[in-house]
Amino acid sequence: MSVARTIQDQLERASWIRRMFEEGIRLRRERGAENVFDFTLGNPEVEPPEAVIAALRRVVDENRPHSHGYMPNAGFPAVRQVVARRLAARTGLGFTADDVLMTVGAAGAINTLLKAILDPGDEVIVLNPYFPEYRFYIENHAGRVVPVETDDGFQPDVARIAAAITPRTRAIILNSPNNPTGVVYPEAVLRELNEIVRDPVIVIADEPYRPLVFDAIEPPETLRLIERSAVAWSWSKAMALAGERIGYLALSPRLHELAALRGACTFTNRILGYINAPAIWQWVVAEVPDATVDVAPYQAKRDLLCDALAAMGYHAPRPQGSFYCFPHTPIDDDVAFIRRLQQEGILAVPGSGFGRGGYMRLSLTIARQDLERSLPGFERALRQP
Ligand SMILES: Cc1ncc(COP(=O)(O)O)c(C=O)c1O
């Protein structure tokens, strides 16, 4: 067998995703695509804002010399300058272009940083439930995943995190607004975390959902509140550009090892084979860095879904951000309940896929009319003896 054992093991652990995908294909074949209600996708439902497409046209039409070639591995300095100015304004910290690396999405940013800081066996704390790809990102660089349970409201339990820190801990990954729970971490929690994060630990704030928040809440600034932090940012969700792979890694100017880290990350971004973030999209986001998709349709679907589920008797807290709801499953065995939903043509992700059984993740990227048509199926699945 030529496939490495590590990859075979990882494929096996990730096989539930493939099984769900296959189940979706089977259901569509049996019932017709119009009778399958897919709540599993993390792909933005909306199109990129007009301003983004207009900026793309301008960049293409301008056709600046050397705009498609290699560049410094960290990205075009002028683009990083635009990002740094915004970060400085938001956080009050002295960000410069050197503290910003343009990356292949948030996934590229996280891998670039982990590669730069992990030696084999070093530990990375993730907060359960968590985005399952983190495990593979950490293992990519021979790190060890240390899951720490969140509290009943899915907020970080700072005492538990402190207890999990060992001499081998190098990073804590935070994700707010959160996939899968939709919670946003408040300022007080980030301040408490700042008290326990000491050299060499770095908080990696994975924030691709930051602009996707409801009820006009504003997520607190991790870079301002946690001294030893870095942000993995992406325009995948903010601008509905997931396939274009554009984001950045911002290293806090307060990290004492900043100069070494900048150099290391520029190098790891290169040797991971990314080389640099896509050139044309760097120019586009620099033209309209704050353009954001309209969150109103997501919020309307959140209200519709959570209200309807609650009226039926589900325990379905409202997410504050991201585009996921994470209700309790009415029976403890979430996988068994997901099967019940499948009998109703509804595809959902079991909470156990994120490390927390007894829940299910429902993505608000589903079209509104499909959401509406799916509701009787949720009711029948709940009433099933
Ligand atoms: C929590 C979280 N982090 C990172 C990513 C990857 O984002 P990107 O497409 O920017 O690499 C995703 C994508 O779904 C995500 O949900």
The ligand as an SDF file (V2000), in Angstrom:
LIG
                    3D

 16 16  0  0  0  0  0  0  0  0999 V2000
  -13.9240   27.5320   11.7680 C   0  0  0  0  0  0  0  0  0  0  0  0
  -13.3290   27.5440   10.4080 C   0  0  0  0  0  0  0  0  0  0  0  0
  -12.0290   27.8330   10.2840 N   0  0  0  0  0  0  0  0  0  0  0  0
  -11.4250   27.8340    9.0730 C   0  0  0  0  0  0  0  0  0  0  0  0
  -12.1310   27.5330    7.9310 C   0  0  0  0  0  0  0  0  0  0  0  0
  -11.4150   27.5420    6.6270 C   0  0  0  0  0  0  0  0  0  0  0  0
  -11.6130   28.7780    6.0390 O   0  0  0  0  0  0  0  0  0  0  0  0
  -10.9160   29.1870    4.6490 P   0  0  0  0  0  0  0  0  0  0  0  0
  -11.8610   28.8050    3.5690 O   0  0  0  0  0  0  0  0  0  0  0  0
  -10.7610   30.6330    4.7720 O   0  0  0  0  0  0  0  0  0  0  0  0
   -9.6220   28.5010    4.5850 O   0  0  0  0  0  0  0  0  0  0  0  0
  -13.4900   27.2190    8.0140 C   0  0  0  0  0  0  0  0  0  0  0  0
  -14.2530   26.8570    6.8160 C   0  0  0  0  0  0  0  0  0  0  0  0
  -15.3520   26.3890    6.8330 O   0  0  0  0  0  0  0  0  0  0  0  0
  -14.1140   27.2210    9.2850 C   0  0  0  0  0  0  0  0  0  0  0  0
  -15.4040   26.9190    9.4400 O   0  0  0  0  0  0  0  0  0  0  0  0
  1  2  1  0
  2  3  1  0
  2 15  2  0
  3  4  2  0
  4  5  1  0
  5  6  1  0
  5 12  2  0
  6  7  1  0
  7  8  1  0
  8  9  2  0
  8 10  1  0
  8 11  1  0
 12 13  1  0
 12 15  1  0
 13 14  2  0
 15 16  1  0
M  END
$$$$
